[in-house]
Amino acid sequence: MASHVDPLVVGRVIGDVVDMFVPATAMSVRFGTKDLTNGCELKPSVAAAPPAVQIAGRASELFTLVMTDPDAPSPSEPSMREWLHWLVVNIPGGTDPSQGEVVVPYMGPKPPVGIHRYVLVLFRQKARVAAPPPDADAARARFSTRAFADRHGLGLPVAATYFNAQKEPANRRRHY
């Protein structure tokens, strides 16, 4: 008898990035024409621009979206865990991150070595978050999704998904 094992558990997203939670809000993520499914592999070039993210919920609800790489700089030595790739707060339900306030601008995947997980976590806010102006130079290394959620009273996530990416080989031209 086969039982369903949560891909977030298998991929160690639950444990490395967030604690066990019960999904409570639908979130769809698409890079170009590619719908994201947990554990799928994407080329960094496909994810260079921010994804289209659709968040369910009522317009009166506000959400925070966090995207991190828990495998920076290397999956075997993640000394910079987690690397912050994107942080948007005050996203109204039923919309997308463009309707929220960007705290840290999107940075596409650039895995230097090995296969990295890129995790998108959605939190339902209990109140509006005071967002500082966007800061491209914000400290991205050693970000903690759990600590951020605790600091802002966000509780457990309501949705999460992740994809894998590895460094793309350089274009090699043959010289004859």
RODO-2510 file (C-alpha; in nm, 4 decimals, decimal comma):
residues 176
     n   res          X          Y          Z
     1     m     0,0000     0,0000     0,0000
     2     a     0,1690     0,3169    -0,1202
     3     s     0,1229     0,6301     0,0843
     4     h     0,1634     0,9877    -0,0350
     5     v     0,4842     1,1494     0,0827
     6     d     0,4897     1,5294     0,0676
     7     p     0,7501     1,6424    -0,1903
     8     l     0,8433     1,9289     0,0447
     9     v     0,9479     1,6645     0,2980
    10     v     1,1321     1,4535     0,0406
    11     g     1,3130     1,7642    -0,0882
    12     r     1,4011     1,8639     0,2707
    13     v     1,2308     2,2029     0,2292
    14     i     1,0399     2,1116     0,5439
    15     g     1,3254     2,0931     0,7888
    16     d     1,5871     2,3061     0,6131
    17     v     1,3668     2,6104     0,5415
    18     v     1,0281     2,5819     0,7140
    19     d     0,8548     2,3668     0,9719
    20     m     0,5738     2,1245     0,8864
    21     f     0,2579     2,3121     0,7880
    22     v    -0,0816     2,2484     0,6346
    23     p    -0,1252     2,4236     0,2969
    24     a    -0,4158     2,6666     0,3281
    25     t    -0,3881     2,8933     0,0208
    26     a    -0,3423     2,8012    -0,3436
    27     m    -0,0347     2,9483    -0,5119
    28     s     0,0671     2,8847    -0,8717
    29     v     0,4114     2,9706    -1,0052
    30     r     0,5089     2,9879    -1,3721
    31     f     0,8403     3,0725    -1,5365
    32     g     0,7539     3,1644    -1,8955
    33     t     0,5518     2,8673    -2,0215
    34     k     0,6758     2,6297    -1,7489
    35     d     0,4378     2,5640    -1,4590
    36     l     0,6357     2,4944    -1,1452
    37     t     0,5880     2,1601    -0,9717
    38     n     0,7729     2,0596    -0,6572
    39     g     1,1185     1,9281    -0,7321
    40     c     1,1147     2,0020    -1,1051
    41     e     1,4404     2,1074    -1,2689
    42     l     1,4699     2,4481    -1,4350
    43     k     1,7646     2,5984    -1,6158
    44     p     1,8796     2,9196    -1,4467
    45     s     1,8287     3,1036    -1,7777
    46     v     1,4584     3,0061    -1,7701
    47     a     1,4261     3,1542    -1,4204
    48     a     1,6322     3,4691    -1,4868
    49     a     1,3218     3,6921    -1,4742
    50     p     1,0688     3,6858    -1,1897
    51     p     0,8020     3,4178    -1,2230
    52     a     0,4326     3,4822    -1,2671
    53     v     0,2865     3,3983    -0,9265
    54     q    -0,0869     3,3817    -0,8668
    55     i    -0,2083     3,3811    -0,5086
    56     a    -0,5612     3,2763    -0,4132
    57     g    -0,7494     3,4376    -0,1265
    58     r    -0,9628     3,7416    -0,0634
    59     a    -0,8497     4,0947    -0,1486
    60     s    -0,8816     4,1822     0,2218
    61     e    -0,6055     3,9299     0,3054
    62     l    -0,2380     4,0221     0,2772
    63     f     0,0476     3,7846     0,2000
    64     t     0,4287     3,7764     0,2102
    65     l     0,6290     3,5865    -0,0519
    66     v     0,9860     3,4762     0,0228
    67     m     1,2199     3,3029    -0,2243
    68     t     1,5471     3,1565    -0,0982
    69     d     1,8252     2,9139    -0,1905
    70     p     1,9009     2,6944     0,1124
    71     d     2,1997     2,5373    -0,0668
    72     a     2,4254     2,8425    -0,1073
    73     p     2,7030     2,8370    -0,2014
    74     s     2,7166     2,4571    -0,2310
    75     p     2,4678     2,1840    -0,1332
    76     s     2,7436     1,9970     0,0494
    77     e     2,8614     2,3106     0,2355
    78     p     2,5603     2,5478     0,2645
    79     s     2,7496     2,8040     0,4715
    80     m     2,5355     3,0929     0,3404
    81     r     2,2020     2,9143     0,3986
    82     e     1,9587     3,0687     0,3084
    83     w     2,0420     3,3049     0,0200
    84     l     1,7530     3,5501    -0,0224
    85     h     1,6396     3,5810    -0,3850
    86     w     1,3130     3,7739    -0,3476
    87     l     1,0979     3,9268    -0,0742
    88     v     0,7581     4,0878    -0,1344
    89     v     0,5135     4,1896     0,1403
    90     n     0,1564     4,3190     0,1558
    91     i     0,0363     4,1222    -0,1494
    92     p    -0,3466     4,1292    -0,1612
    93     g    -0,5153     3,7903    -0,1929
    94     g    -0,6397     3,7009    -0,5398
    95     t    -0,3526     3,8912    -0,7029
    96     d     0,0198     3,8562    -0,7668
    97     p     0,3461     3,9986    -0,6254
    98     s     0,3314     4,3030    -0,8573
    99     q     0,0461     4,4268    -0,6343
   100     g     0,2600     4,4014    -0,3197
   101     e     0,5618     4,5926    -0,1928
   102     v     0,9053     4,4654    -0,2975
   103     v     1,1484     4,4629    -0,0055
   104     v     1,4285     4,2745    -0,1848
   105     p     1,4189     4,2705    -0,5673
   106     y     1,4141     3,9403    -0,7551
   107     m     1,7478     3,7761    -0,8282
   108     g     1,7448     3,4740    -1,0582
   109     p     1,9268     3,1499    -0,9727
   110     k     2,3034     3,1426    -1,0197
   111     p     2,4141     2,8142    -0,8630
   112     p     2,7961     2,7995    -0,8675
   113     v     2,8227     2,4238    -0,8071
   114     g     2,5857     2,1309    -0,7553
   115     i     2,2086     2,1124    -0,7693
   116     h     2,0404     2,3882    -0,5672
   117     r     1,6842     2,4083    -0,4381
   118     y     1,5001     2,7370    -0,4876
   119     v     1,2097     2,7672    -0,2464
   120     l     0,9089     2,9994    -0,2679
   121     v     0,7195     3,0301     0,0606
   122     l     0,3917     3,2151     0,1109
   123     f     0,2720     3,3492     0,4465
   124     r    -0,0646     3,5036     0,5331
   125     q    -0,0030     3,8281     0,7206
   126     k    -0,1999     3,9114     1,0316
   127     a    -0,1522     4,2837     0,9639
   128     r     0,0150     4,5129     0,7142
   129     v     0,3967     4,4864     0,7253
   130     a     0,5895     4,8145     0,7335
   131     a     0,8012     4,7684     0,4224
   132     p     1,1306     4,9525     0,3884
   133     p     1,2093     5,0884     0,0411
   134     p     1,3374     4,8212    -0,2026
   135     d     1,7033     4,7529    -0,1383
   136     a     1,9028     4,5771    -0,4103
   137     d     2,2001     4,5749    -0,1733
   138     a     2,0089     4,4121     0,1123
   139     a     2,1883     4,1384     0,2997
   140     r     2,0940     3,8257     0,1056
   141     a     2,3343     3,5769     0,2664
   142     r     2,2304     3,3815     0,5766
   143     f     1,8679     3,4945     0,5594
   144     s     1,6338     3,2815     0,7694
   145     t     1,2777     3,2340     0,6500
   146     r     1,1805     3,1041     0,9959
   147     a     1,3390     3,4011     1,1785
   148     f     1,1775     3,6493     0,9367
   149     a     0,8358     3,4880     0,9927
   150     d     0,8876     3,4973     1,3720
   151     r     1,0035     3,8605     1,3664
   152     h     0,6930     3,9681     1,1744
   153     g     0,4403     3,7416     1,3496
   154     l     0,3617     3,5506     1,0295
   155     g     0,3232     3,2060     1,1833
   156     l     0,3537     2,8978     0,9635
   157     p     0,3451     2,9176     0,5824
   158     v     0,0174     2,8751     0,3944
   159     a     0,1864     2,7533     0,0729
   160     a     0,5300     2,6575    -0,0542
   161     t     0,6892     2,5139    -0,3663
   162     y     1,0415     2,4598    -0,4895
   163     f     1,2457     2,3818    -0,7968
   164     n     1,5983     2,2586    -0,8588
   165     a     1,8612     2,4257    -1,0756
   166     q     2,2267     2,3722    -1,1539
   167     k     2,4883     2,5719    -1,3355
   168     e     2,4380     2,5679    -1,7103
   169     p     2,7366     2,4677    -1,9206
   170     a     2,9025     2,7549    -2,1026
   171     n     2,8335     2,7687    -2,4726
   172     r     3,1209     2,5957    -2,6389
   173     r     3,1980     2,6735    -2,9962
   174     r     3,4098     2,4441    -3,1984
   175     h     3,7007     2,6100    -3,3663
   176     y     3,8004     2,4311    -3,6847
***
